[in-house]
Amino acid sequence: MSRLYHYVYNQGMQITDPIIITAIVIAAIWSLPWKGVSLWKAARNGHTIWFVVLLLVNSLAVLDILYIFVFSKKTGQNTNVQR
């Protein structure tokens, strides 16, 4: 077998390494609130396709943040309150 094969499967980083576990936990803590807000906004706005895409695609919250601040704006939404 090749040296690369032996390195990857015998000496490479294992899923139980503390660095890998820490990275996964940090990614989950970062992504979860963004995912929740983006899914909530998509459901409230009736954006079914966006809801499914946001639910299935994990982009470390990049797509979620873009949806929240760019794509979730309702068209024709009046933000001025008249008194």
Phi and psi restraints in degrees (range 20) as a CNS / XPLOR table:
assign (resid 1 and name C) (resid 2 and name N)
       (resid 2 and name CA) (resid 2 and name C) 1.0 -78.8 20.0 2
assign (resid 2 and name N) (resid 2 and name CA)
       (resid 2 and name C) (resid 3 and name N) 1.0 163.1 20.0 2
assign (resid 2 and name C) (resid 3 and name N)
       (resid 3 and name CA) (resid 3 and name C) 1.0 -66.0 20.0 2
assign (resid 3 and name N) (resid 3 and name CA)
       (resid 3 and name C) (resid 4 and name N) 1.0 -38.5 20.0 2
assign (resid 3 and name C) (resid 4 and name N)
       (resid 4 and name CA) (resid 4 and name C) 1.0 -61.0 20.0 2
assign (resid 4 and name N) (resid 4 and name CA)
       (resid 4 and name C) (resid 5 and name N) 1.0 -41.6 20.0 2
assign (resid 4 and name C) (resid 5 and name N)
       (resid 5 and name CA) (resid 5 and name C) 1.0 -59.3 20.0 2
assign (resid 5 and name N) (resid 5 and name CA)
       (resid 5 and name C) (resid 6 and name N) 1.0 -46.6 20.0 2
assign (resid 5 and name C) (resid 6 and name N)
       (resid 6 and name CA) (resid 6 and name C) 1.0 -65.1 20.0 2
assign (resid 6 and name N) (resid 6 and name CA)
       (resid 6 and name C) (resid 7 and name N) 1.0 -36.9 20.0 2
assign (resid 6 and name C) (resid 7 and name N)
       (resid 7 and name CA) (resid 7 and name C) 1.0 -66.8 20.0 2
assign (resid 7 and name N) (resid 7 and name CA)
       (resid 7 and name C) (resid 8 and name N) 1.0 -48.2 20.0 2
assign (resid 7 and name C) (resid 8 and name N)
       (resid 8 and name CA) (resid 8 and name C) 1.0 -65.1 20.0 2
assign (resid 8 and name N) (resid 8 and name CA)
       (resid 8 and name C) (resid 9 and name N) 1.0 -43.3 20.0 2
assign (resid 8 and name C) (resid 9 and name N)
       (resid 9 and name CA) (resid 9 and name C) 1.0 -94.1 20.0 2
assign (resid 9 and name N) (resid 9 and name CA)
       (resid 9 and name C) (resid 10 and name N) 1.0 -14.4 20.0 2
assign (resid 9 and name C) (resid 10 and name N)
       (resid 10 and name CA) (resid 10 and name C) 1.0 -115.5 20.0 2
assign (resid 10 and name N) (resid 10 and name CA)
       (resid 10 and name C) (resid 11 and name N) 1.0 -32.5 20.0 2
assign (resid 10 and name C) (resid 11 and name N)
       (resid 11 and name CA) (resid 11 and name C) 1.0 -123.1 20.0 2
assign (resid 11 and name N) (resid 11 and name CA)
       (resid 11 and name C) (resid 12 and name N) 1.0 -3.4 20.0 2
assign (resid 11 and name C) (resid 12 and name N)
       (resid 12 and name CA) (resid 12 and name C) 1.0 -70.8 20.0 2
assign (resid 12 and name N) (resid 12 and name CA)
       (resid 12 and name C) (resid 13 and name N) 1.0 177.8 20.0 2
assign (resid 12 and name C) (resid 13 and name N)
       (resid 13 and name CA) (resid 13 and name C) 1.0 -68.9 20.0 2
assign (resid 13 and name N) (resid 13 and name CA)
       (resid 13 and name C) (resid 14 and name N) 1.0 136.1 20.0 2
assign (resid 13 and name C) (resid 14 and name N)
       (resid 14 and name CA) (resid 14 and name C) 1.0 -97.8 20.0 2
assign (resid 14 and name N) (resid 14 and name CA)
       (resid 14 and name C) (resid 15 and name N) 1.0 159.1 20.0 2
assign (resid 14 and name C) (resid 15 and name N)
       (resid 15 and name CA) (resid 15 and name C) 1.0 -65.9 20.0 2
assign (resid 15 and name N) (resid 15 and name CA)
       (resid 15 and name C) (resid 16 and name N) 1.0 -18.1 20.0 2
assign (resid 15 and name C) (resid 16 and name N)
       (resid 16 and name CA) (resid 16 and name C) 1.0 -90.7 20.0 2
assign (resid 16 and name N) (resid 16 and name CA)
       (resid 16 and name C) (resid 17 and name N) 1.0 1.8 20.0 2
assign (resid 16 and name C) (resid 17 and name N)
       (resid 17 and name CA) (resid 17 and name C) 1.0 -64.6 20.0 2
assign (resid 17 and name N) (resid 17 and name CA)
       (resid 17 and name C) (resid 18 and name N) 1.0 138.6 20.0 2
assign (resid 17 and name C) (resid 18 and name N)
       (resid 18 and name CA) (resid 18 and name C) 1.0 -59.8 20.0 2
assign (resid 18 and name N) (resid 18 and name CA)
       (resid 18 and name C) (resid 19 and name N) 1.0 -32.2 20.0 2
assign (resid 18 and name C) (resid 19 and name N)
       (resid 19 and name CA) (resid 19 and name C) 1.0 -66.3 20.0 2
assign (resid 19 and name N) (resid 19 and name CA)
       (resid 19 and name C) (resid 20 and name N) 1.0 -42.9 20.0 2
assign (resid 19 and name C) (resid 20 and name N)
       (resid 20 and name CA) (resid 20 and name C) 1.0 -66.3 20.0 2
assign (resid 20 and name N) (resid 20 and name CA)
       (resid 20 and name C) (resid 21 and name N) 1.0 -44.2 20.0 2
assign (resid 20 and name C) (resid 21 and name N)
       (resid 21 and name CA) (resid 21 and name C) 1.0 -62.5 20.0 2
assign (resid 21 and name N) (resid 21 and name CA)
       (resid 21 and name C) (resid 22 and name N) 1.0 -43.3 20.0 2
assign (resid 21 and name C) (resid 22 and name N)
       (resid 22 and name CA) (resid 22 and name C) 1.0 -62.6 20.0 2
assign (resid 22 and name N) (resid 22 and name CA)
       (resid 22 and name C) (resid 23 and name N) 1.0 -42.8 20.0 2
assign (resid 22 and name C) (resid 23 and name N)
       (resid 23 and name CA) (resid 23 and name C) 1.0 -63.1 20.0 2
assign (resid 23 and name N) (resid 23 and name CA)
       (resid 23 and name C) (resid 24 and name N) 1.0 -40.9 20.0 2
assign (resid 23 and name C) (resid 24 and name N)
       (resid 24 and name CA) (resid 24 and name C) 1.0 -65.8 20.0 2
assign (resid 24 and name N) (resid 24 and name CA)
       (resid 24 and name C) (resid 25 and name N) 1.0 -42.6 20.0 2
assign (resid 24 and name C) (resid 25 and name N)
       (resid 25 and name CA) (resid 25 and name C) 1.0 -64.6 20.0 2
assign (resid 25 and name N) (resid 25 and name CA)
       (resid 25 and name C) (resid 26 and name N) 1.0 -44.3 20.0 2
assign (resid 25 and name C) (resid 26 and name N)
       (resid 26 and name CA) (resid 26 and name C) 1.0 -62.9 20.0 2
assign (resid 26 and name N) (resid 26 and name CA)
       (resid 26 and name C) (resid 27 and name N) 1.0 -43.1 20.0 2
assign (resid 26 and name C) (resid 27 and name N)
       (resid 27 and name CA) (resid 27 and name C) 1.0 -62.2 20.0 2
assign (resid 27 and name N) (resid 27 and name CA)
       (resid 27 and name C) (resid 28 and name N) 1.0 -39.9 20.0 2
assign (resid 27 and name C) (resid 28 and name N)
       (resid 28 and name CA) (resid 28 and name C) 1.0 -67.7 20.0 2
assign (resid 28 and name N) (resid 28 and name CA)
       (resid 28 and name C) (resid 29 and name N) 1.0 -43.0 20.0 2
assign (resid 28 and name C) (resid 29 and name N)
       (resid 29 and name CA) (resid 29 and name C) 1.0 -64.4 20.0 2
assign (resid 29 and name N) (resid 29 and name CA)
       (resid 29 and name C) (resid 30 and name N) 1.0 -37.2 20.0 2
assign (resid 29 and name C) (resid 30 and name N)
       (resid 30 and name CA) (resid 30 and name C) 1.0 -71.0 20.0 2
assign (resid 30 and name N) (resid 30 and name CA)
       (resid 30 and name C) (resid 31 and name N) 1.0 -43.2 20.0 2
assign (resid 30 and name C) (resid 31 and name N)
       (resid 31 and name CA) (resid 31 and name C) 1.0 -79.6 20.0 2
assign (resid 31 and name N) (resid 31 and name CA)
       (resid 31 and name C) (resid 32 and name N) 1.0 -34.4 20.0 2
assign (resid 31 and name C) (resid 32 and name N)
       (resid 32 and name CA) (resid 32 and name C) 1.0 -59.6 20.0 2
assign (resid 32 and name N) (resid 32 and name CA)
       (resid 32 and name C) (resid 33 and name N) 1.0 -48.9 20.0 2
assign (resid 32 and name C) (resid 33 and name N)
       (resid 33 and name CA) (resid 33 and name C) 1.0 -63.5 20.0 2
assign (resid 33 and name N) (resid 33 and name CA)
       (resid 33 and name C) (resid 34 and name N) 1.0 -40.4 20.0 2
assign (resid 33 and name C) (resid 34 and name N)
       (resid 34 and name CA) (resid 34 and name C) 1.0 -63.0 20.0 2
assign (resid 34 and name N) (resid 34 and name CA)
       (resid 34 and name C) (resid 35 and name N) 1.0 -41.7 20.0 2
assign (resid 34 and name C) (resid 35 and name N)
       (resid 35 and name CA) (resid 35 and name C) 1.0 -62.6 20.0 2
assign (resid 35 and name N) (resid 35 and name CA)
       (resid 35 and name C) (resid 36 and name N) 1.0 -43.6 20.0 2
assign (resid 35 and name C) (resid 36 and name N)
       (resid 36 and name CA) (resid 36 and name C) 1.0 -62.1 20.0 2
assign (resid 36 and name N) (resid 36 and name CA)
       (resid 36 and name C) (resid 37 and name N) 1.0 -46.2 20.0 2
assign (resid 36 and name C) (resid 37 and name N)
       (resid 37 and name CA) (resid 37 and name C) 1.0 -66.1 20.0 2
assign (resid 37 and name N) (resid 37 and name CA)
       (resid 37 and name C) (resid 38 and name N) 1.0 -43.2 20.0 2
assign (resid 37 and name C) (resid 38 and name N)
       (resid 38 and name CA) (resid 38 and name C) 1.0 -66.5 20.0 2
assign (resid 38 and name N) (resid 38 and name CA)
       (resid 38 and name C) (resid 39 and name N) 1.0 -39.7 20.0 2
assign (resid 38 and name C) (resid 39 and name N)
       (resid 39 and name CA) (resid 39 and name C) 1.0 -66.6 20.0 2
assign (resid 39 and name N) (resid 39 and name CA)
       (resid 39 and name C) (resid 40 and name N) 1.0 -38.5 20.0 2
assign (resid 39 and name C) (resid 40 and name N)
       (resid 40 and name CA) (resid 40 and name C) 1.0 -63.5 20.0 2
assign (resid 40 and name N) (resid 40 and name CA)
       (resid 40 and name C) (resid 41 and name N) 1.0 -45.8 20.0 2
assign (resid 40 and name C) (resid 41 and name N)
       (resid 41 and name CA) (resid 41 and name C) 1.0 -64.4 20.0 2
assign (resid 41 and name N) (resid 41 and name CA)
       (resid 41 and name C) (resid 42 and name N) 1.0 -41.4 20.0 2
assign (resid 41 and name C) (resid 42 and name N)
       (resid 42 and name CA) (resid 42 and name C) 1.0 -63.0 20.0 2
assign (resid 42 and name N) (resid 42 and name CA)
       (resid 42 and name C) (resid 43 and name N) 1.0 -40.2 20.0 2
assign (resid 42 and name C) (resid 43 and name N)
       (resid 43 and name CA) (resid 43 and name C) 1.0 -68.0 20.0 2
assign (resid 43 and name N) (resid 43 and name CA)
       (resid 43 and name C) (resid 44 and name N) 1.0 -43.2 20.0 2
assign (resid 43 and name C) (resid 44 and name N)
       (resid 44 and name CA) (resid 44 and name C) 1.0 -65.2 20.0 2
assign (resid 44 and name N) (resid 44 and name CA)
       (resid 44 and name C) (resid 45 and name N) 1.0 -33.8 20.0 2
assign (resid 44 and name C) (resid 45 and name N)
       (resid 45 and name CA) (resid 45 and name C) 1.0 -86.8 20.0 2
assign (resid 45 and name N) (resid 45 and name CA)
       (resid 45 and name C) (resid 46 and name N) 1.0 -3.8 20.0 2
assign (resid 45 and name C) (resid 46 and name N)
       (resid 46 and name CA) (resid 46 and name C) 1.0 74.5 20.0 2
assign (resid 46 and name N) (resid 46 and name CA)
       (resid 46 and name C) (resid 47 and name N) 1.0 23.5 20.0 2
assign (resid 46 and name C) (resid 47 and name N)
       (resid 47 and name CA) (resid 47 and name C) 1.0 -89.7 20.0 2
assign (resid 47 and name N) (resid 47 and name CA)
       (resid 47 and name C) (resid 48 and name N) 1.0 82.4 20.0 2
assign (resid 47 and name C) (resid 48 and name N)
       (resid 48 and name CA) (resid 48 and name C) 1.0 -63.0 20.0 2
assign (resid 48 and name N) (resid 48 and name CA)
       (resid 48 and name C) (resid 49 and name N) 1.0 -44.4 20.0 2
assign (resid 48 and name C) (resid 49 and name N)
       (resid 49 and name CA) (resid 49 and name C) 1.0 -64.2 20.0 2
assign (resid 49 and name N) (resid 49 and name CA)
       (resid 49 and name C) (resid 50 and name N) 1.0 -43.8 20.0 2
assign (resid 49 and name C) (resid 50 and name N)
       (resid 50 and name CA) (resid 50 and name C) 1.0 -61.6 20.0 2
assign (resid 50 and name N) (resid 50 and name CA)
       (resid 50 and name C) (resid 51 and name N) 1.0 -40.3 20.0 2
assign (resid 50 and name C) (resid 51 and name N)
       (resid 51 and name CA) (resid 51 and name C) 1.0 -58.8 20.0 2
assign (resid 51 and name N) (resid 51 and name CA)
       (resid 51 and name C) (resid 52 and name N) 1.0 -47.1 20.0 2
assign (resid 51 and name C) (resid 52 and name N)
       (resid 52 and name CA) (resid 52 and name C) 1.0 -65.7 20.0 2
assign (resid 52 and name N) (resid 52 and name CA)
       (resid 52 and name C) (resid 53 and name N) 1.0 -43.3 20.0 2
assign (resid 52 and name C) (resid 53 and name N)
       (resid 53 and name CA) (resid 53 and name C) 1.0 -63.0 20.0 2
assign (resid 53 and name N) (resid 53 and name CA)
       (resid 53 and name C) (resid 54 and name N) 1.0 -46.4 20.0 2
assign (resid 53 and name C) (resid 54 and name N)
       (resid 54 and name CA) (resid 54 and name C) 1.0 -65.0 20.0 2
assign (resid 54 and name N) (resid 54 and name CA)
       (resid 54 and name C) (resid 55 and name N) 1.0 -32.5 20.0 2
assign (resid 54 and name C) (resid 55 and name N)
       (resid 55 and name CA) (resid 55 and name C) 1.0 -70.5 20.0 2
assign (resid 55 and name N) (resid 55 and name CA)
       (resid 55 and name C) (resid 56 and name N) 1.0 -37.2 20.0 2
assign (resid 55 and name C) (resid 56 and name N)
       (resid 56 and name CA) (resid 56 and name C) 1.0 -91.9 20.0 2
assign (resid 56 and name N) (resid 56 and name CA)
       (resid 56 and name C) (resid 57 and name N) 1.0 -27.7 20.0 2
assign (resid 56 and name C) (resid 57 and name N)
       (resid 57 and name CA) (resid 57 and name C) 1.0 -96.3 20.0 2
assign (resid 57 and name N) (resid 57 and name CA)
       (resid 57 and name C) (resid 58 and name N) 1.0 125.8 20.0 2
assign (resid 57 and name C) (resid 58 and name N)
       (resid 58 and name CA) (resid 58 and name C) 1.0 -107.3 20.0 2
assign (resid 58 and name N) (resid 58 and name CA)
       (resid 58 and name C) (resid 59 and name N) 1.0 107.6 20.0 2
assign (resid 58 and name C) (resid 59 and name N)
       (resid 59 and name CA) (resid 59 and name C) 1.0 -119.2 20.0 2
assign (resid 59 and name N) (resid 59 and name CA)
       (resid 59 and name C) (resid 60 and name N) 1.0 27.7 20.0 2
assign (resid 59 and name C) (resid 60 and name N)
       (resid 60 and name CA) (resid 60 and name C) 1.0 53.5 20.0 2
assign (resid 60 and name N) (resid 60 and name CA)
       (resid 60 and name C) (resid 61 and name N) 1.0 40.4 20.0 2
assign (resid 60 and name C) (resid 61 and name N)
       (resid 61 and name CA) (resid 61 and name C) 1.0 76.9 20.0 2
assign (resid 61 and name N) (resid 61 and name CA)
       (resid 61 and name C) (resid 62 and name N) 1.0 2.5 20.0 2
assign (resid 61 and name C) (resid 62 and name N)
       (resid 62 and name CA) (resid 62 and name C) 1.0 -66.0 20.0 2
assign (resid 62 and name N) (resid 62 and name CA)
       (resid 62 and name C) (resid 63 and name N) 1.0 -49.9 20.0 2
assign (resid 62 and name C) (resid 63 and name N)
       (resid 63 and name CA) (resid 63 and name C) 1.0 -65.3 20.0 2
assign (resid 63 and name N) (resid 63 and name CA)
       (resid 63 and name C) (resid 64 and name N) 1.0 -36.5 20.0 2
assign (resid 63 and name C) (resid 64 and name N)
       (resid 64 and name CA) (resid 64 and name C) 1.0 -63.2 20.0 2
assign (resid 64 and name N) (resid 64 and name CA)
       (resid 64 and name C) (resid 65 and name N) 1.0 -44.9 20.0 2
assign (resid 64 and name C) (resid 65 and name N)
       (resid 65 and name CA) (resid 65 and name C) 1.0 -64.9 20.0 2
assign (resid 65 and name N) (resid 65 and name CA)
       (resid 65 and name C) (resid 66 and name N) 1.0 -41.9 20.0 2
assign (resid 65 and name C) (resid 66 and name N)
       (resid 66 and name CA) (resid 66 and name C) 1.0 -61.2 20.0 2
assign (resid 66 and name N) (resid 66 and name CA)
       (resid 66 and name C) (resid 67 and name N) 1.0 -42.8 20.0 2
assign (resid 66 and name C) (resid 67 and name N)
       (resid 67 and name CA) (resid 67 and name C) 1.0 -62.6 20.0 2
assign (resid 67 and name N) (resid 67 and name CA)
       (resid 67 and name C) (resid 68 and name N) 1.0 -44.7 20.0 2
assign (resid 67 and name C) (resid 68 and name N)
       (resid 68 and name CA) (resid 68 and name C) 1.0 -61.4 20.0 2
assign (resid 68 and name N) (resid 68 and name CA)
       (resid 68 and name C) (resid 69 and name N) 1.0 -47.0 20.0 2
assign (resid 68 and name C) (resid 69 and name N)
       (resid 69 and name CA) (resid 69 and name C) 1.0 -95.7 20.0 2
assign (resid 69 and name N) (resid 69 and name CA)
       (resid 69 and name C) (resid 70 and name N) 1.0 -16.5 20.0 2
assign (resid 69 and name C) (resid 70 and name N)
       (resid 70 and name CA) (resid 70 and name C) 1.0 -116.9 20.0 2
assign (resid 70 and name N) (resid 70 and name CA)
       (resid 70 and name C) (resid 71 and name N) 1.0 -53.0 20.0 2
assign (resid 70 and name C) (resid 71 and name N)
       (resid 71 and name CA) (resid 71 and name C) 1.0 -93.2 20.0 2
assign (resid 71 and name N) (resid 71 and name CA)
       (resid 71 and name C) (resid 72 and name N) 1.0 -12.4 20.0 2
assign (resid 71 and name C) (resid 72 and name N)
       (resid 72 and name CA) (resid 72 and name C) 1.0 -87.1 20.0 2
assign (resid 72 and name N) (resid 72 and name CA)
       (resid 72 and name C) (resid 73 and name N) 1.0 -2.2 20.0 2
assign (resid 72 and name C) (resid 73 and name N)
       (resid 73 and name CA) (resid 73 and name C) 1.0 -67.5 20.0 2
assign (resid 73 and name N) (resid 73 and name CA)
       (resid 73 and name C) (resid 74 and name N) 1.0 129.3 20.0 2
assign (resid 73 and name C) (resid 74 and name N)
       (resid 74 and name CA) (resid 74 and name C) 1.0 -73.5 20.0 2
assign (resid 74 and name N) (resid 74 and name CA)
       (resid 74 and name C) (resid 75 and name N) 1.0 140.1 20.0 2
assign (resid 74 and name C) (resid 75 and name N)
       (resid 75 and name CA) (resid 75 and name C) 1.0 -73.9 20.0 2
assign (resid 75 and name N) (resid 75 and name CA)
       (resid 75 and name C) (resid 76 and name N) 1.0 136.9 20.0 2
assign (resid 75 and name C) (resid 76 and name N)
       (resid 76 and name CA) (resid 76 and name C) 1.0 74.4 20.0 2
assign (resid 76 and name N) (resid 76 and name CA)
       (resid 76 and name C) (resid 77 and name N) 1.0 18.4 20.0 2
assign (resid 76 and name C) (resid 77 and name N)
       (resid 77 and name CA) (resid 77 and name C) 1.0 -77.4 20.0 2
assign (resid 77 and name N) (resid 77 and name CA)
       (resid 77 and name C) (resid 78 and name N) 1.0 127.7 20.0 2
assign (resid 77 and name C) (resid 78 and name N)
       (resid 78 and name CA) (resid 78 and name C) 1.0 -97.3 20.0 2
assign (resid 78 and name N) (resid 78 and name CA)
       (resid 78 and name C) (resid 79 and name N) 1.0 114.6 20.0 2
assign (resid 78 and name C) (resid 79 and name N)
       (resid 79 and name CA) (resid 79 and name C) 1.0 -93.9 20.0 2
assign (resid 79 and name N) (resid 79 and name CA)
       (resid 79 and name C) (resid 80 and name N) 1.0 -9.0 20.0 2
assign (resid 79 and name C) (resid 80 and name N)
       (resid 80 and name CA) (resid 80 and name C) 1.0 -84.9 20.0 2
assign (resid 80 and name N) (resid 80 and name CA)
       (resid 80 and name C) (resid 81 and name N) 1.0 129.1 20.0 2
assign (resid 80 and name C) (resid 81 and name N)
       (resid 81 and name CA) (resid 81 and name C) 1.0 -96.8 20.0 2
assign (resid 81 and name N) (resid 81 and name CA)
       (resid 81 and name C) (resid 82 and name N) 1.0 122.3 20.0 2
assign (resid 81 and name C) (resid 82 and name N)
       (resid 82 and name CA) (resid 82 and name C) 1.0 -97.6 20.0 2
assign (resid 82 and name N) (resid 82 and name CA)
       (resid 82 and name C) (resid 83 and name N) 1.0 137.2 20.0 2
